[in-house]
Amino acid sequence: MEYLLPSAPAGVAETRSLVRAELDRWGLAHVADDCLLIVSELVTNVVRHGGSAYTLRLEERAGRLYGEVFDPGDGVPFQRSPGVDALSGRGLQIVGAIAEEWGVATADNGKLVWFAVSCGG
């Protein structure tokens, strides 16, 4: 599945709804909570720091769910070490704690943040 979505705060909730519906259709509701949290963090980063739109792609293969979020914004996301009183800056730490694997790649006219989670039930 692939969606092109506007980079707007309301788009985070819309993206979660699309992902939940797709995972239910695929029989992967058991990984939905982890996937939704990862996608929420990545999309929130796009809304705050990325371009005017983003592409979300999900694919199940070989017992794993792969996800990608592409945006045309400048800069490359990286894990931060926010202070204990910081109200933000932990998104990629959350992604790293939940995903089996994740990474960032530069792409034509932007960047791609990808993740993988096991579909094992």
All heavy atoms as an XYZ file, in Angstrom:
903
protein
N       0.839     -1.167      0.000
C       0.000      0.000      0.000
C       0.881      1.225      0.000
O       1.958      1.219      0.580
C      -0.962     -0.102      1.157
C      -0.646      0.713      2.289
S      -1.114      1.232      3.807
C      -0.255      2.735      3.761
N       0.431      2.247     -0.676
C       1.171      3.506     -0.742
C       0.183      4.655     -0.763
O      -0.812      4.602     -1.491
C       2.051      3.543     -1.989
C       2.870      4.816     -2.095
C       3.842      4.796     -3.264
O       4.551      3.785     -3.434
O       3.882      5.776     -4.011
N       0.450      5.667      0.072
C      -0.403      6.845      0.137
C       0.461      8.095      0.030
O       1.534      8.159      0.632
C      -1.160      6.922      1.470
C      -2.177      5.830      1.659
C      -1.895      4.741      2.464
C      -3.420      5.893      1.053
C      -2.827      3.732      2.650
C      -4.354      4.898      1.234
C      -4.052      3.819      2.031
O      -4.978      2.828      2.211
N      -0.029      9.085     -0.678
C       0.561     10.420     -0.713
C      -0.358     11.299      0.117
O      -1.549     11.403     -0.168
C       0.654     10.951     -2.146
C       1.194     12.370     -2.296
C       2.617     12.479     -1.762
C       1.131     12.810     -3.750
N       0.189     11.896      1.180
C      -0.625     12.641      2.138
C      -0.053     14.026      2.374
O       1.167     14.226      2.303
C      -0.689     11.872      3.461
C      -1.331     10.493      3.342
C      -0.881      9.596      4.472
C      -2.834     10.627      3.330
N      -0.918     14.997      2.683
C      -0.427     16.344      2.976
C       0.250     16.383      4.336
O      -0.144     15.679      5.266
C      -1.698     17.200      2.973
C      -2.781     16.244      3.336
C      -2.377     14.911      2.751
N       1.283     17.188      4.435
C       1.999     17.338      5.699
C       1.276     18.381      6.544
O       1.572     19.570      6.500
C       3.439     17.772      5.426
O       4.140     17.911      6.628
N       0.293     17.904      7.312
C      -0.519     18.772      8.164
C      -0.800     18.034      9.460
O      -0.897     16.803      9.456
C      -1.831     19.116      7.460
N      -0.941     18.756     10.568
C      -1.194     18.072     11.845
C      -2.361     17.088     11.803
O      -2.278     16.004     12.370
C      -1.458     19.230     12.816
C      -0.658     20.360     12.254
C      -0.781     20.207     10.752
N      -3.438     17.425     11.128
C      -4.587     16.518     11.044
C      -4.240     15.245     10.269
O      -4.896     14.224     10.434
C      -5.765     17.226     10.380
N      -3.209     15.301      9.452
C      -2.797     14.143      8.668
C      -2.249     13.006      9.499
O      -2.265     11.852      9.072
N      -1.758     13.297     10.704
C      -1.227     12.232     11.568
C      -2.353     11.264     11.941
O      -2.203     10.051     11.818
C      -0.534     12.821     12.818
C      -0.042     11.705     13.730
C       0.624     13.731     12.421
N      -3.477     11.778     12.362
C      -4.619     10.926     12.718
C      -5.153     10.197     11.489
O      -5.505      9.013     11.562
C      -5.722     11.753     13.367
N      -5.216     10.883     10.354
C      -5.683     10.243      9.120
C      -4.764      9.093      8.733
O      -5.215      8.013      8.347
C      -5.734     11.264      7.981
C      -6.150     10.665      6.661
C      -6.098     11.655      5.504
O      -5.800     12.836      5.722
O      -6.353     11.223      4.374
N      -3.469      9.299      8.880
C      -2.505      8.257      8.551
C      -2.689      7.048      9.463
O      -2.676      5.905      8.996
C      -1.069      8.804      8.668
O      -0.926      9.900      7.766
C      -0.046      7.739      8.341
N      -2.887      7.278     10.747
C      -3.108      6.164     11.676
C      -4.349      5.365     11.274
O      -4.334      4.133     11.306
C      -3.247      6.676     13.108
C      -1.927      7.021     13.751
C      -2.050      7.195     15.248
N      -2.996      8.218     15.640
C      -2.668      9.459     15.983
N      -1.409      9.837     15.993
N      -3.598     10.312     16.338
N      -5.411      6.058     10.880
C      -6.638      5.364     10.460
C      -6.397      4.510      9.219
O      -6.861      3.366      9.145
C      -7.752      6.372     10.172
O      -8.143      7.016     11.350
N      -5.661      5.048      8.263
C      -5.356      4.301      7.036
C      -4.524      3.063      7.346
O      -4.787      1.975      6.831
C      -4.607      5.187      6.043
C      -5.391      6.338      5.422
C      -4.453      7.277      4.668
C      -6.477      5.807      4.502
N      -3.523      3.229      8.199
C      -2.641      2.111      8.546
C      -3.418      1.039      9.296
O      -3.307     -0.154      8.994
C      -1.427      2.602      9.367
C      -0.648      1.436      9.961
C      -0.512      3.464      8.495
N      -4.219      1.441     10.274
C      -4.996      0.451     11.041
C      -5.921     -0.340     10.112
O      -5.993     -1.569     10.191
C      -5.816      1.107     12.139
C      -6.574      0.064     12.967
C      -7.256      0.625     14.180
N      -6.359      1.168     15.165
C      -5.648      0.446     16.042
N      -5.718     -0.871     16.009
N      -4.880      1.032     16.934
N      -6.617      0.345      9.216
C      -7.533     -0.337      8.295
C      -6.770     -1.307      7.389
O      -7.223     -2.435      7.156
C      -8.301      0.691      7.465
N      -5.615     -0.885      6.896
C      -4.827     -1.741      6.006
C      -4.311     -2.973      6.755
O      -4.407     -4.099      6.246
C      -3.656     -0.953      5.425
C      -3.017     -1.610      4.237
C      -3.912     -1.636      3.012
O      -4.700     -0.701      2.799
O      -3.810     -2.613      2.241
N      -3.792     -2.794      7.953
C      -3.282     -3.934      8.719
C      -4.405     -4.895      9.093
O      -4.205     -6.111      9.079
C      -2.536     -3.449      9.957
C      -1.242     -2.681      9.679
C      -0.600     -2.214     10.970
C      -0.267     -3.489      8.845
N      -5.583     -4.376      9.387
C      -6.739     -5.243      9.644
C      -7.060     -6.079      8.408
O      -7.302     -7.284      8.513
C      -7.963     -4.425     10.056
C      -7.890     -3.928     11.488
O      -7.022     -4.391     12.264
O      -8.702     -3.038     11.841
N      -7.060     -5.445      7.233
C      -7.337     -6.166      5.977
C      -6.310     -7.260      5.729
O      -6.621     -8.308      5.174
C      -7.356     -5.203      4.793
C      -8.699     -4.592      4.508
C      -8.745     -3.920      3.145
N      -7.892     -2.750      3.066
C      -8.185     -1.546      3.559
N      -9.322     -1.355      4.174
N      -7.353     -0.540      3.426
N      -5.058     -6.993      6.087
C      -3.975     -7.955      5.863
C      -3.914     -9.031      6.937
O      -3.051     -9.903      6.899
C      -2.631     -7.243      5.823
C      -2.419     -6.340      4.650
C      -3.233     -6.176      3.563
C      -1.318     -5.453      4.457
N      -2.705     -5.236      2.719
C      -1.529     -4.783      3.239
C      -0.192     -5.147      5.207
C      -0.640     -3.835      2.738
C       0.695     -4.207      4.710
C       0.471     -3.561      3.481
N      -4.777     -8.956      7.958
C      -4.728     -9.913      9.050
C      -3.554     -9.674      9.988
O      -3.067    -10.598     10.642
N      -3.105     -8.424     10.075
C      -1.946     -8.079     10.902
C      -2.319     -7.131     12.040
O      -1.494     -6.332     12.494
C      -0.851     -7.442     10.030
C      -0.244     -8.353      8.965
C       0.736     -7.585      8.090
C       0.418     -9.562      9.596
N      -3.543     -7.246     12.523
C      -3.988     -6.366     13.610
C      -3.109     -6.522     14.849
O      -2.954     -5.579     15.625
C      -5.445     -6.656     13.958
N      -2.480     -7.684     15.023
C      -1.642     -7.926     16.197
C      -0.354     -7.090     16.206
O       0.289     -6.973     17.239
C      -1.318     -9.417     16.329
C      -0.597     -9.980     15.151
N      -1.241    -10.292     13.968
C       0.702    -10.277     14.966
C      -0.361    -10.766     13.110
N       0.820    -10.764     13.689
N       0.027     -6.499     15.083
C       1.207     -5.609     15.054
C       0.795     -4.148     14.904
O       1.650     -3.264     14.796
C       2.218     -6.000     13.949
C       2.763     -7.388     14.194
C       1.620     -5.858     12.566
N      -0.504     -3.891     14.915
C      -0.990     -2.537     14.650
C      -0.511     -1.524     15.682
O      -0.092     -0.429     15.309
C      -2.513     -2.526     14.561
N      -0.553     -1.847     16.962
C      -0.167     -0.864     17.977
C       1.275     -0.403     17.792
O       1.563      0.797     17.805
C      -0.376     -1.411     19.383
C      -1.852     -1.538     19.759
O      -2.694     -0.907     19.098
O      -2.139     -2.272     20.713
N       2.190     -1.351     17.620
C       3.598     -0.984     17.405
C       3.756     -0.182     16.115
O       4.422      0.853     16.094
C       4.487     -2.226     17.342
C       4.715     -2.859     18.697
O       4.358     -2.238     19.730
O       5.255     -3.981     18.741
N       3.127     -0.659     15.051
C       3.248      0.026     13.766
C       2.657      1.433     13.825
O       3.246      2.383     13.303
C       2.577     -0.806     12.683
S       2.838     -0.155     11.026
N       1.514      1.578     14.481
C       0.877      2.890     14.582
C       1.734      3.871     15.369
O       1.820      5.055     15.017
C      -0.503      2.769     15.214
C      -1.558      2.107     14.336
C      -2.809      1.820     15.140
C      -1.873      2.960     13.132
N       2.375      3.405     16.412
C       3.242      4.292     17.185
C       4.447      4.728     16.351
O       4.798      5.908     16.316
C       3.698      3.600     18.473
C       4.495      4.449     19.445
C       3.799      5.766     19.770
C       4.761      3.658     20.725
N       5.060      3.798     15.639
C       6.194      4.139     14.774
C       5.776      5.133     13.701
O       6.415      6.166     13.498
C       6.795      2.870     14.137
C       7.464      2.001     15.205
C       7.779      3.229     13.039
C       7.837      0.609     14.735
N       4.691      4.816     12.991
C       4.220      5.694     11.915
C       3.860      7.064     12.463
O       4.187      8.092     11.855
C       3.040      5.042     11.156
C       2.353      6.042     10.245
C       3.529      3.845     10.356
N       3.216      7.120     13.613
C       2.861      8.409     14.217
C       4.099      9.254     14.476
O       4.108     10.459     14.192
C       2.116      8.198     15.538
O       0.862      7.622     15.310
N       5.133      8.644     15.018
C       6.366      9.389     15.293
C       7.013      9.888     14.004
O       7.446     11.043     13.918
C       7.353      8.529     16.090
C       6.890      8.195     17.487
C       6.692      9.403     18.377
O       7.310     10.459     18.135
O       5.907      9.298     19.339
N       7.071      9.030     12.989
C       7.708      9.433     11.728
C       6.913     10.520     11.012
O       7.487     11.481     10.495
C       7.893      8.215     10.819
C       8.823      7.116     11.353
C       8.950      5.992     10.340
C      10.181      7.675     11.733
N       5.599     10.389     10.993
C       4.761     11.388     10.329
C       4.789     12.707     11.098
O       4.828     13.783     10.499
C       3.328     10.844     10.128
C       2.386     11.937      9.664
C       3.347      9.689      9.134
N       4.804     12.650     12.408
C       4.913     13.872     13.202
C       6.216     14.605     12.874
O       6.230     15.836     12.755
C       4.826     13.557     14.706
O       3.537     12.991     14.973
C       5.016     14.798     15.548
N       7.304     13.853     12.702
C       8.570     14.479     12.292
C       8.432     15.186     10.948
O       8.954     16.286     10.764
C       9.699     13.452     12.224
C      10.254     13.108     13.577
O       9.973     13.757     14.575
N      11.050     12.046     13.622
N       7.732     14.549     10.015
C       7.535     15.177      8.706
C       6.726     16.462      8.850
O       7.063     17.491      8.264
C       6.838     14.211      7.722
C       6.444     14.930      6.444
C       7.736     13.029      7.409
N       5.656     16.406      9.626
C       4.812     17.587      9.810
C       5.614     18.730     10.428
O       5.481     19.881     10.033
C       3.568     17.240     10.668
C       2.814     18.489     11.091
C       2.643     16.284      9.901
N       6.472     18.410     11.381
C       7.242     19.448     12.071
C       8.455     19.927     11.274
O       8.821     21.091     11.364
C       7.717     18.929     13.421
C       6.562     18.653     14.361
C       7.025     18.141     15.675
N       7.260     19.306     16.536
C       7.857     19.235     17.696
N       8.317     18.084     18.134
N       8.002     20.312     18.424
N       9.095     19.027     10.519
C      10.379     19.375      9.924
C      10.485     19.119      8.423
O      11.480     19.519      7.818
C      11.507     18.567     10.596
C      11.506     18.646     12.071
N      11.842     19.787     12.760
C      11.193     17.720     13.017
C      11.763     19.563     14.064
N      11.347     18.323     14.250
N       9.524     18.431      7.829
C       9.650     17.994      6.442
C       9.024     18.950      5.450
O       8.852     20.140      5.712
N       8.651     18.414      4.322
C       8.082     19.207      3.249
C       6.578     19.346      3.352
O       5.984     19.135      4.412
N       5.951     19.676      2.246
C       4.517     19.952      2.236
C       3.669     18.690      2.087
O       2.458     18.723      2.288
C       4.189     20.913      1.097
O       4.548     20.335     -0.138
N       4.288     17.576      1.743
C       3.576     16.310      1.593
C       4.555     15.181      1.883
O       5.770     15.398      1.902
C       3.003     16.165      0.189
N       4.021     13.995      2.093
C       4.869     12.835      2.322
C       4.206     11.608      1.728
O       3.001     11.584      1.479
C       5.164     12.632      3.811
C       3.941     12.359      4.649
C       3.524     11.062      4.917
C       3.186     13.403      5.163
C       2.401     10.817      5.675
C       2.061     13.170      5.929
C       1.672     11.882      6.177
O       0.551     11.649      6.923
N       5.017     10.600      1.510
C       4.524      9.328      1.013
C       4.749      8.281      2.091
O       5.841      8.190      2.656
C       5.276      8.901     -0.264
O       5.115      9.908     -1.246
C       4.745      7.582     -0.800
N       3.710      7.521      2.376
C       3.792      6.404      3.313
C       3.620      5.126      2.518
O       2.694      5.010      1.715
C       2.690      6.504      4.366
C       2.506      5.270      5.249
C       3.713      5.065      6.159
C       1.222      5.377      6.048
N       4.508      4.192      2.760
C       4.440      2.904      2.065
C       4.563      1.795      3.107
O       5.432      1.862      3.978
C       5.595      2.818      1.071
C       5.534      1.660      0.127
C       6.641      1.737     -0.922
N       6.515      2.957     -1.699
C       7.540      3.768     -1.999
N       8.744      3.514     -1.576
N       7.350      4.842     -2.716
N       3.697      0.791      3.031
C       3.759     -0.393      3.883
C       3.713     -1.628      3.015
O       2.999     -1.668      2.011
C       2.587     -0.445      4.863
C       2.539      0.563      5.984
C       1.259      0.394      6.786
C       3.747      0.449      6.888
N       4.455     -2.645      3.442
C       4.510     -3.893      2.682
C       4.832     -5.033      3.637
O       5.717     -4.898      4.492
C       5.604     -3.766      1.628
C       5.873     -4.977      0.821
C       7.014     -4.768     -0.167
O       7.285     -3.611     -0.542
O       7.630     -5.771     -0.539
N       4.123     -6.136      3.497
C       4.431     -7.327      4.285
C       5.188     -8.279      3.389
O       4.780     -8.567      2.272
C       3.133     -7.971      4.793
C       3.361     -9.069      5.810
C       3.600    -10.435      5.218
O       3.022    -10.727      4.153
O       4.364    -11.223      5.793
N       6.347     -8.756      3.893
C       7.106     -9.753      3.140
C       7.970    -10.558      4.099
O       8.544    -10.011      5.038
C       7.942     -9.131      2.031
C       8.905     -8.085      2.458
C       9.621     -7.475      1.245
N       9.850     -6.079      1.518
C      11.020     -5.487      1.385
N      12.044     -6.145      0.926
N      11.154     -4.223      1.666
N       8.006    -11.821      3.853
C       8.851    -12.752      4.612
C       8.646    -12.616      6.125
O       9.602    -12.598      6.890
C      10.320    -12.550      4.236
N       7.394    -12.487      6.551
C       7.100    -12.435      7.974
C       7.432    -11.128      8.666
O       7.460    -11.058      9.890
N       7.661    -10.081      7.882
C       7.975     -8.768      8.454
C       7.140     -7.700      7.768
O       6.810     -7.806      6.598
C       9.452     -8.437      8.259
C      10.356     -9.415      8.979
C      11.785     -9.158      8.694
N      12.290     -8.222      9.701
C      13.451     -7.606      9.598
N      14.211     -7.783      8.555
N      13.854     -6.803     10.551
N       6.819     -6.688      8.530
C       6.131     -5.523      7.990
C       7.176     -4.435      7.792
O       7.881     -4.066      8.732
C       5.048     -5.040      8.948
C       4.268     -3.817      8.478
C       3.409     -4.172      7.272
C       3.418     -3.269      9.599
N       7.299     -3.973      6.565
C       8.234     -2.903      6.230
C       7.447     -1.622      5.994
O       6.400     -1.645      5.349
C       9.020     -3.231      4.950
C      10.029     -4.321      5.150
C       9.683     -5.651      4.989
C      11.342     -4.024      5.525
C      10.590     -6.665      5.185
C      12.262     -5.026      5.726
C      11.884     -6.336      5.547
O      12.803     -7.341      5.756
N       7.941     -0.533      6.503
C       7.312      0.757      6.290
C       8.341      1.783      5.876
O       9.515      1.692      6.253
N       7.895      2.738      5.087
C       8.744      3.835      4.639
C       7.941      5.120      4.667
O       6.771      5.130      4.286
C       9.211      3.625      3.199
C      10.008      2.397      2.959
C      10.348      2.208      1.483
O       9.768      2.903      0.613
O      11.193      1.351      1.202
N       8.582      6.178      5.104
C       8.006      7.509      5.021
C       9.007      8.367      4.273
O      10.150      8.528      4.708
C       7.709      8.105      6.419
C       7.206      9.534      6.296
C       6.686      7.246      7.160
N       8.580      8.883      3.119
C       9.432      9.755      2.304
C       8.897     11.173      2.383
O       7.693     11.389      2.325
C       9.427      9.314      0.839
C      10.070     10.334     -0.062
C      11.435     10.360     -0.230
C       9.306     11.295     -0.710
C      12.035     11.316     -1.033
C       9.891     12.266     -1.513
C      11.258     12.275     -1.680
N       9.821     12.133      2.515
C       9.414     13.529      2.399
C      10.516     14.318      1.703
O      11.678     13.928      1.727
C       9.058     14.136      3.758
C      10.270     14.509      4.579
O      10.800     15.622      4.388
O      10.680     13.692      5.415
N      10.136     15.411      1.040
C      11.098     16.197      0.263
C      11.831     17.263      1.074
O      12.574     18.055      0.513
C      10.221     16.840     -0.811
C       8.907     17.026     -0.133
C       8.762     15.830      0.778
N      11.655     17.290      2.380
C      12.281     18.319      3.204
C      13.794     18.191      3.273
O      14.365     17.128      3.019
N      14.430     19.282      3.648
C      15.878     19.289      3.828
C      16.238     18.620      5.147
O      15.411     18.454      6.026
C      16.406     20.727      3.856
C      16.256     21.416      2.502
O      16.273     20.707      1.481
O      16.114     22.649      2.488
N      17.487     18.277      5.287
C      17.976     17.714      6.539
C      17.727     16.230      6.636
O      16.914     15.666      5.904
N      18.444     15.609      7.536
C      18.320     14.176      7.767
C      18.016     13.962      9.247
O      18.742     14.472     10.108
C      19.622     13.445      7.374
C      19.530     11.966      7.691
C      19.917     13.654      5.894
N      16.944     13.244      9.569
C      16.605     13.029     10.979
C      17.657     12.161     11.682
O      18.286     11.305     11.060
C      15.258     12.322     10.929
C      15.123     11.797      9.560
C      16.001     12.605      8.668
N      17.829     12.403     12.963
C      18.752     11.613     13.769
C      18.228     11.554     15.195
O      17.464     12.417     15.623
C      20.168     12.196     13.732
C      20.265     13.592     14.285
C      20.592     13.798     15.625
C      20.006     14.700     13.482
C      20.676     15.094     16.131
C      20.082     15.992     13.989
C      20.418     16.182     15.323
N      18.646     10.520     15.920
C      18.216     10.377     17.309
C      18.852     11.469     18.152
O      20.041     11.727     18.061
C      18.621      9.018     17.872
C      17.666      7.932     17.537
C      17.918      6.666     18.350
O      18.687      6.636     19.285
N      17.245      5.599     17.956
N      18.030     12.095     18.953
C      18.494     13.145     19.849
C      18.584     12.581     21.266
O      18.075     11.509     21.551
C      17.530     14.316     19.824
C      17.348     14.900     18.431
C      16.415     16.094     18.427
N      15.998     16.484     17.113
C      16.763     17.017     16.167
N      18.029     17.219     16.396
N      16.277     17.353     14.992
N      19.207     13.341     22.130
C      19.283     12.990     23.552
C      18.711     14.155     24.349
O      19.456     14.949     24.926
C      20.733     12.722     23.956
O      21.240     11.620     23.259
N      17.379     14.286     24.359
C      16.766     15.416     25.058
C      16.911     15.287     26.574
O      17.026     14.188     27.113
C      15.299     15.330     24.647
C      15.089     13.883     24.356
C      16.395     13.380     23.798
N      16.909     16.414     27.239
C      16.939     16.421     28.698
C      15.650     15.865     29.273
O      14.647     15.744     28.569
N      15.668     15.577     30.547
C      14.498     14.971     31.184
C      13.282     15.888     31.170
O      12.141     15.413     31.217
C      14.796     14.524     32.636
C      15.807     13.398     32.649
C      15.267     15.675     33.488
N      13.482     17.190     31.091
C      12.371     18.136     31.068
C      11.907     18.493     29.657
O      10.927     19.226     29.500
C      12.754     19.424     31.800
C      12.975     19.189     33.289
O      12.354     18.251     33.835
O      13.769     19.923     33.892
N      12.589     17.999     28.635
C      12.241     18.331     27.249
C      10.871     17.759     26.891
O      10.531     16.636     27.282
C      13.296     17.793     26.293
N      10.106     18.537     26.150
C       8.762     18.114     25.745
C       8.751     17.387     24.405
O       7.710     16.868     23.998
C       7.835     19.330     25.685
C       7.648     20.067     27.013
C       6.770     21.292     26.812
C       7.067     19.145     28.066
N       9.868     17.369     23.701
C       9.931     16.687     22.414
C      11.355     16.186     22.198
O      12.229     16.394     23.029
C       9.506     17.633     21.292
O      10.414     18.710     21.192
N      11.565     15.530     21.066
C      12.899     15.063     20.720
C      13.139     13.583     20.957
O      14.257     13.103     20.796
N      12.091     12.842     21.312
C      12.258     11.417     21.612
C      11.688     10.492     20.537
O      11.708      9.275     20.697
C      11.605     11.091     22.947
C      12.291     11.747     24.114
C      11.584     11.447     25.432
N      12.229     12.151     26.522
C      11.994     13.421     26.844
N      11.096     14.112     26.172
N      12.641     13.987     27.836
N      11.164     11.051     19.474
C      10.475     10.250     18.460
C      11.292      9.118     17.894
O      10.836      7.974     17.833
N      12.523      9.396     17.486
C      13.330      8.337     16.892
C      13.858      7.364     17.945
O      14.146      6.206     17.625
C      14.463      8.923     16.060
C      13.988      9.644     14.790
C      15.165     10.236     14.027
C      13.174      8.718     13.894
N      13.942      7.787     19.191
C      14.267      6.832     20.261
C      13.126      5.830     20.414
O      13.365      4.637     20.621
C      14.498      7.566     21.584
C      15.789      8.343     21.626
C      15.973      9.071     22.955
O      15.054      9.162     23.774
N      17.163      9.594     23.150
N      11.898      6.314     20.305
C      10.731      5.433     20.373
C      10.735      4.466     19.200
O      10.538      3.259     19.372
C       9.429      6.260     20.428
C       9.368      7.019     21.758
C       8.198      5.375     20.228
C       8.287      8.071     21.826
N      10.987      4.985     18.007
C      11.057      4.127     16.818
C      12.125      3.057     17.016
O      11.898      1.870     16.768
C      11.336      4.958     15.544
C      11.632      4.056     14.354
C      10.157      5.882     15.249
N      13.301      3.457     17.483
C      14.388      2.514     17.688
C      14.087      1.453     18.737
O      14.560      0.320     18.642
N      13.285      1.809     19.732
C      12.936      0.857     20.789
C      11.903     -0.161     20.326
O      11.877     -1.289     20.835
C      12.405      1.609     22.012
N      11.061      0.197     19.369
C       9.973     -0.681     18.942
C      10.318     -1.482     17.684
O      10.022     -2.666     17.599
C       8.689      0.140     18.699
C       8.240      0.783     20.004
C       7.581     -0.727     18.121
C       7.123      1.772     19.832
N      10.934     -0.829     16.715
C      11.233     -1.486     15.441
C      12.382     -2.483     15.605
O      13.290     -2.263     16.399
C      11.602     -0.445     14.384
N      12.319     -3.574     14.853
C      13.447     -4.503     14.820
C      14.642     -3.838     14.150
O      15.777     -4.052     14.552
C      13.079     -5.755     14.032
C      12.161     -6.687     14.757
C      11.896     -7.934     13.940
O      12.610     -8.214     12.960
O      10.954     -8.649     14.312
N      14.340     -3.086     13.119
C      15.356     -2.343     12.377
C      14.734     -1.047     11.913
O      13.526     -0.975     11.704
C      15.807     -3.104     11.120
C      16.532     -4.395     11.344
C      16.920     -4.989     10.001
O      17.955     -4.571      9.446
O      16.166     -5.847      9.508
N      15.550     -0.035     11.709
C      15.081      1.206     11.112
C      16.308      1.949     10.602
O      17.440      1.656     10.960
C      14.280      2.050     12.096
C      15.109      2.754     13.129
C      15.589      2.232     14.291
C      15.573      4.103     13.067
N      16.312      3.176     14.965
C      16.318      4.330     14.236
C      15.425      5.138     12.148
C      16.927      5.548     14.494
C      16.029      6.347     12.411
C      16.762      6.548     13.576
N      16.068      2.908      9.738
C      17.176      3.693      9.220
C      16.687      4.867      8.411
O      15.488      5.061      8.201
N      17.659      5.643      7.966
C      17.402      6.835      7.162
C      18.258      6.735      5.914
O      19.423      6.350      5.987
C      17.768      8.114      7.938
C      17.538      9.351      7.091
C      17.019      8.199      9.253
N      17.670      7.064      4.792
C      18.415      7.073      3.528
C      18.072      8.345      2.768
O      16.932      8.806      2.798
C      18.045      5.852      2.683
N      19.075      8.908      2.125
C      18.785     10.030      1.245
C      18.190      9.461     -0.040
O      18.495      8.346     -0.439
C      20.050     10.853      0.933
O      21.041      9.991      0.385
C      20.587     11.519      2.187
N      17.312     10.215     -0.625
C      16.645      9.796     -1.852
C      16.570     11.005     -2.774
O      16.821     12.136     -2.348
C      15.243      9.274     -1.535
N      16.239     10.764     -4.033
C      16.085     11.878     -4.970
C      15.115     12.896     -4.389
O      13.985     12.546     -4.046
C      15.565     11.395     -6.325
C      16.618     10.598     -7.095
O      17.817     10.738     -6.781
O      16.226      9.832     -7.991
N      15.577     14.110     -4.225
C      14.744     15.219     -3.762
C      14.164     15.032     -2.364
O      13.060     15.488     -2.089
C      13.608     15.488     -4.756
C      14.132     15.799     -6.132
O      15.044     16.604     -6.284
N      13.592     15.149     -7.140
N      14.882     14.342     -1.482
C      14.379     14.207     -0.131
C      15.067     13.112      0.648
O      16.221     12.790      0.405
N      14.313     12.546      1.583
C      14.842     11.492      2.440
C      13.758     10.464      2.721
O      12.567     10.733      2.609
C      15.358     12.071      3.747
C      14.255     12.709      4.567
C      14.821     13.581      5.645
C      13.826     14.560      6.178
N      13.525     15.680      5.349
N      14.221      9.290      3.114
C      13.342      8.164      3.376
C      13.719      7.603      4.749
O      14.879      7.308      5.002
C      13.563      7.102      2.309
C      12.751      5.834      2.387
C      11.340      6.118      1.880
C      13.394      4.764      1.539
N      12.739      7.485      5.636
C      12.939      6.828      6.918
C      12.157      5.524      6.843
O      10.973      5.521      6.512
C      12.460      7.688      8.100
C      12.738      6.973      9.421
C      13.131      9.059      8.088
N      12.841      4.421      7.105
C      12.213      3.102      6.962
C      12.276      2.349      8.285
O      13.075      2.677      9.154
C      12.901      2.300      5.867
C      14.345      2.045      6.123
C      15.400      2.831      5.772
C      14.908      0.935      6.822
N      16.572      2.273      6.217
C      16.297      1.110      6.872
C      14.359     -0.191      7.438
C      17.146      0.194      7.481
C      15.209     -1.109      8.056
C      16.589     -0.909      8.062
N      11.415      1.347      8.415
C      11.403      0.504      9.605
C      10.904     -0.883      9.243
O      10.257     -1.089      8.211
C      10.538      1.109     10.717
C       9.068      1.136     10.396
C       8.241      0.081     10.746
C       8.515      2.217      9.731
C       6.892      0.096     10.440
C       7.162      2.253      9.419
C       6.351      1.187      9.782
N      11.208     -1.838     10.113
C      10.711     -3.199      9.956
C      10.314     -3.729     11.328
O      11.005     -3.488     12.319
C      11.778     -4.103      9.349
N       9.178     -4.420     11.375
C       8.724     -5.102     12.600
C       8.327     -6.522     12.208
O       7.856     -6.763     11.109
C       7.547     -4.380     13.295
C       7.966     -3.021     13.808
C       6.355     -4.247     12.388
N       8.483     -7.437     13.142
C       8.115     -8.821     12.906
C       6.598     -8.956     12.899
O       5.906     -8.350     13.710
C       8.713     -9.710     13.996
O       8.220    -11.029     13.860
N       6.101     -9.788     11.993
C       4.663    -10.054     11.947
C       4.303    -11.311     12.734
O       3.153    -11.693     12.786
C       4.207    -10.248     10.500
S       4.310     -8.761      9.508
N       5.290    -11.934     13.357
C       5.044    -13.142     14.146
C       4.007    -12.883     15.206
O       4.024    -11.846     15.861
N       3.064    -13.783     15.334
C       1.958    -13.566     16.249
C       2.224    -14.088     17.602
O       1.581    -13.907     18.540
